[in-house]
Amino acid sequence: MNIYTYRNYDKNSINYAKFCVNHYLGRSANIAFYGHGKPYVANEDVYISVSHTGSDLVIAISTSEVGIDIEYMRSRHFDSIAKRMFADKEIKTITDFYSEWTKYESKFKHGGSDGVYQSFDIFADTMLTVYSSDEEYIFIQLEPLINKVK
C-alpha cells in the first residue's frame, strides 16, 4: 500500500487523489464516487481512501480495500463524545480518544471487517490510523512529486 502525505493541503483533495492514483498506476485513471461519497478508481482493481485534518492530507492506495483517517489532536473536551461513541473502551487521555476515533473512522471508510489497524506517527500532534489487510506500507511525500510536474 502506498500512503501519500501532504502538509500543504488546500481543500482540493480530488485533484490530489487523481494525481496519486495516476502516480501509483503509472498512467491516467478516473476516480468516481459511490452514492455516499466514498471515492473509488473506476475500472481498476485499486482501492483508495482519503483523509485530511487542517492542512495535512493523506491518501492511501492499495490493491485491497483500505480505510484511512488522520486527525489533528487538538485539545477538547472529549469525555462526552467518548462516553457516547466508545462506552466499552477506557478513554483517559486525548491520545486514547483520537486513537479510538481514527480506528472508528478508518474502519468505516474501509467498509468491511477483514482488516487490521495500523497506527502511524507521521506528523506532530496528529493521529493516523489505517484499516486494511495490507502488511506493507510505503509512505510517499506528495510535495516533491508535485514540484516535479510544475
C-alpha positions as CSV (number, residue, x, y, z in Angstrom):
1,M,0.0,0.0,0.0
2,N,1.2,3.5,-0.8
3,I,0.3,6.3,1.6
4,Y,0.8,9.7,0.1
5,T,1.3,12.5,2.6
6,Y,1.0,16.3,2.0
7,R,1.4,19.1,4.5
8,N,0.0,22.0,2.5
9,Y,-3.4,20.8,1.7
10,D,-5.6,23.5,0.2
11,K,-9.1,21.9,0.2
12,N,-8.9,20.2,-3.2
13,S,-8.5,16.6,-2.3
14,I,-9.9,15.1,-5.5
15,N,-7.2,16.6,-7.7
16,Y,-4.5,15.3,-5.3
17,A,-6.2,11.9,-5.2
18,K,-6.2,11.7,-9.1
19,F,-2.6,12.7,-9.1
20,C,-1.7,10.0,-6.6
21,V,-3.7,7.3,-8.4
22,N,-2.0,8.2,-11.7
23,H,1.4,8.0,-10.0
24,Y,0.5,4.7,-8.4
25,L,-0.6,3.1,-11.6
26,G,1.9,4.9,-13.9
27,R,-0.9,6.0,-16.2
28,S,-4.1,8.0,-16.2
29,A,-7.2,6.7,-14.4
30,N,-10.5,8.0,-13.4
31,I,-11.8,8.5,-9.8
32,A,-15.6,8.2,-9.3
33,F,-17.7,8.3,-6.1
34,Y,-20.2,5.9,-4.6
35,G,-23.6,7.5,-3.6
36,H,-22.3,8.1,-0.1
37,G,-19.2,10.0,-1.3
38,K,-16.6,7.3,-1.0
39,P,-14.1,7.5,-3.8
40,Y,-13.1,4.6,-6.0
41,V,-10.9,4.1,-9.0
42,A,-13.1,3.3,-12.0
43,N,-12.4,0.1,-14.0
44,E,-9.3,-0.8,-11.9
45,D,-8.6,-3.3,-9.1
46,V,-7.3,-0.5,-7.0
47,Y,-8.8,1.0,-3.8
48,I,-8.4,4.5,-2.4
49,S,-9.1,6.3,0.9
50,V,-8.6,10.0,1.6
51,S,-8.5,11.9,4.8
52,H,-7.4,15.4,5.9
53,T,-7.2,17.5,9.0
54,G,-6.2,21.1,9.0
55,S,-3.5,21.4,6.3
56,D,-2.5,17.7,6.4
57,L,-3.7,15.3,3.8
58,V,-3.2,11.5,3.5
59,I,-4.2,9.3,0.6
60,A,-4.0,5.5,0.8
61,I,-4.0,3.5,-2.4
62,S,-3.9,-0.3,-2.4
63,T,-4.8,-3.4,-4.3
64,S,-7.0,-4.4,-1.3
65,E,-9.8,-2.4,0.4
66,V,-8.5,0.3,2.6
67,G,-9.7,2.9,5.1
68,I,-7.5,5.8,6.4
69,D,-8.1,8.6,8.9
70,I,-5.9,11.4,10.2
71,E,-6.9,13.8,13.0
72,Y,-5.2,16.7,14.5
73,M,-5.2,16.1,18.2
74,R,-6.5,19.4,19.4
75,S,-7.3,20.0,23.0
76,R,-11.0,19.5,23.5
77,H,-13.5,18.1,26.0
78,F,-13.7,14.6,24.6
79,D,-15.4,12.9,27.6
80,S,-19.0,13.2,26.4
81,I,-18.1,12.0,22.8
82,A,-16.0,9.2,24.2
83,K,-18.8,8.0,26.5
84,R,-21.3,8.1,23.6
85,M,-19.1,6.6,20.9
86,F,-16.7,4.3,22.9
87,A,-18.6,3.3,26.0
88,D,-16.9,-0.1,26.1
89,K,-13.3,1.5,25.9
90,E,-11.3,3.1,28.7
91,I,-10.6,6.6,27.4
92,K,-8.5,8.6,29.8
93,T,-6.4,10.9,27.6
94,I,-6.7,12.9,24.4
95,T,-4.4,10.3,22.8
96,D,-6.7,7.5,23.8
97,F,-9.6,9.3,22.4
98,Y,-8.0,10.1,19.0
99,S,-6.6,6.5,18.8
100,E,-10.2,5.1,19.1
101,W,-11.7,7.9,16.8
102,T,-9.2,7.2,14.0
103,K,-9.8,3.5,14.3
104,Y,-13.6,4.0,14.1
105,E,-13.3,6.3,11.0
106,S,-10.7,4.2,9.2
107,K,-12.8,1.0,9.6
108,F,-16.0,2.9,8.5
109,K,-14.1,4.1,5.4
110,H,-12.9,0.6,4.7
111,G,-16.4,-0.7,4.7
112,G,-15.7,-4.2,5.9
113,S,-14.3,-6.3,8.7
114,D,-11.4,-8.1,7.3
115,G,-8.7,-5.6,8.1
116,V,-6.2,-4.9,10.8
117,Y,-5.5,-1.5,12.4
118,Q,-2.1,0.1,12.0
119,S,-1.3,3.5,13.6
120,F,1.5,5.8,12.5
121,D,3.1,8.9,13.9
122,I,3.9,10.9,10.7
123,F,3.1,14.5,11.7
124,A,3.4,16.2,15.0
125,D,0.2,16.4,17.0
126,T,-1.8,14.1,14.7
127,M,-3.1,10.5,14.9
128,L,-3.1,8.4,11.7
129,T,-4.8,5.0,11.5
130,V,-5.1,2.7,8.6
131,Y,-7.5,-0.3,8.4
132,S,-6.6,-2.8,5.8
133,S,-5.4,-6.3,5.2
134,D,-2.1,-4.9,3.8
135,E,1.1,-5.8,5.5
136,E,3.5,-3.4,3.7
137,Y,3.1,0.4,3.9
138,I,5.1,2.8,1.7
139,F,4.9,6.4,2.7
140,I,5.5,8.9,-0.1
141,Q,5.7,12.7,0.3
142,L,3.5,14.3,-2.2
143,E,5.1,17.7,-2.3
144,P,8.3,16.6,-4.2
145,L,6.2,14.8,-6.8
146,I,4.0,17.8,-7.3
147,N,7.0,20.1,-7.6
148,K,8.5,17.8,-10.4
149,V,5.5,18.4,-12.6
150,K,5.3,22.2,-12.1
